């Protein structure tokens, strides 16, 4: 607080009020975004929201590409399925 008094002097209360108002406005905006997300999830229905969730440890498939040719790299599991 002493540091703020040295920098802002008599304007410290005004700076504090401005900072407080900024924090309140930020929280209001954040709450609005959270409300919008909740509203969209409710509109999509419980099945849609549940199907998008991933659980820890759940495997996620990521396509890999050869850095030289740019072609997709086929894993061994996919390779056997394609020929059989």
C-alpha positions in Angstrom: 0.0 0.0 0.0 2.9 2.3 0.7 4.2 1.7 -2.8 0.8 2.7 -4.2 0.8 5.9 -2.1 4.2 6.8 -3.4 3.2 6.3 -7.1 -0.4 7.7 -7.0 -0.3 10.1 -4.0 -3.7 11.7 -3.4 -5.2 9.9 -6.3 -4.9 6.5 -4.7 -8.6 6.3 -3.6 -9.6 7.2 -7.2 -7.3 4.6 -8.7 -8.6 2.0 -6.2 -12.2 2.7 -7.2 -11.4 2.5 -10.9 -9.6 -0.8 -10.3 -12.5 -2.2 -8.3 -15.0 -1.2 -11.0 -12.9 -2.8 -13.7 -12.7 -6.1 -11.7 -16.5 -6.0 -11.2 -17.1 -5.4 -14.9 -14.7 -8.2 -15.8 -16.6 -10.6 -13.5 -19.9 -9.6 -15.0 -18.6 -10.2 -18.5 -17.2 -13.6 -17.5 -20.6 -14.5 -15.9 -22.4 -13.5 -19.1 -20.1 -15.8 -21.1 -20.7 -18.7 -18.7 -24.5 -18.1 -18.9 -24.3 -18.1 -22.7 -22.4 -21.4 -22.8 -24.9 -23.0 -20.3 -27.8 -21.8 -22.5 -26.3 -23.3 -25.6 -25.6 -26.6 -23.9 -29.2 -26.7 -22.6 -30.6 -26.0 -26.1 -28.4 -28.8 -27.6 -29.9 -31.3 -25.1 -28.3 -33.6 -22.6 -27.3 -36.2 -25.2 -25.3 -33.7 -27.3 -23.4 -32.3 -24.3 -22.6 -35.8 -23.0 -21.3 -37.0 -26.4 -18.7 -34.3 -26.6 -17.2 -34.9 -23.2 -13.9 -36.8 -23.1 -12.8 -38.6 -20.0 -9.3 -38.7 -18.6 -7.3 -41.6 -20.1 -9.7 -41.9 -23.0 -7.8 -42.5 -26.2 -8.0 -39.7 -28.8 -7.0 -40.6 -32.4 -4.8 -38.0 -34.0 -4.0 -38.4 -37.7 -0.2 -38.2 -38.3 1.3 -37.1 -41.6 4.7 -37.8 -43.1 6.7 -34.6 -42.9 8.4 -35.1 -46.2 5.5 -36.3 -48.4 2.6 -34.8 -46.5 0.7 -38.1 -46.9 -1.2 -39.6 -44.0 0.7 -42.2 -42.0 -1.3 -45.4 -41.7 -0.9 -47.2 -38.4 -0.5 -51.0 -38.4 -4.0 -51.5 -37.0 -5.6 -49.6 -39.9 -3.4 -51.3 -42.4 -4.6 -54.8 -41.6 -8.2 -53.7 -41.6 -7.9 -52.1 -45.0 -6.5 -55.2 -46.7 -8.7 -57.7 -45.0 
